[in-house]
Amino acid sequence: PPDPQPYRSMQLRKSFQIEAAHRLPRVLAGHKCGRLHGHSFVIEVVVEGPVDPNLGWVMDYADINAAYRPLYDLLDHNCLNDIPGLENPTSESLAAWIWTHLKPALPLLTEIAIAETCTSRCIYKGPGSS
């Protein structure tokens, strides 16, 4: 039977993991995050939009993968401080940086979540997101 709500909005969430080092140069002297250390960052990319009535999806997960791949290649197994724009690589600045670089390729992007540990997460909803 036909879908009674073919244009309903749905979210897709795709998680990626990077291993990266960083230090936070602006913290008070002696703060543990001022020393070089690493994390297994989990990055969640969220897109939202209407379900295509013909395909039955918002977009192909492979398109999210393809858009994120250049960022993965730049971030993974590197020192985040060495990447232009990430000189103070807090989770907050990393989330905004990823948003800025990913949004042109993913117009349906609504959120970036960064988990630097299994108990600490930052969620960024960029300009135009609700």
C-alpha positions, 0 to 999 in steps of 0.5 A: 500500500502507498505510504500515507505520509511520503514527505515526512521528515526523518533524521539519519545519524552516521557515526565515525571514529578517529584516533587523534592527539591534541592539547588545549593551549588556553587552559590554566597552567597545570591543567591535564588537558594542556599536555599532549594526549589522545582520544578515540573521538566518535563523531556523529553526523546528523542529516534531516529531510523529507523521505524521497517517495520513490527511493524511500530514504532521505539520502544514501548513507554512502553519500554521507560517507563520501562527504566525510571521507576527506575530513577523516583523512585529515583528522585521523591519526594526526595532532589536531592542533596542527590543522588550520582552524583547530589550534585550540581543538576543544570538542566544541571547536572540532564540532564547529570546524567539522560543520563548516567543512561538511555543510557544503557537501551535505546541505541537509546537515543539522547536527554534529556530535563529538564524543571524546570519551564514552561519558563526555559529548558535545552537540553542535547545531549549526546556523539554520538548525533548530 
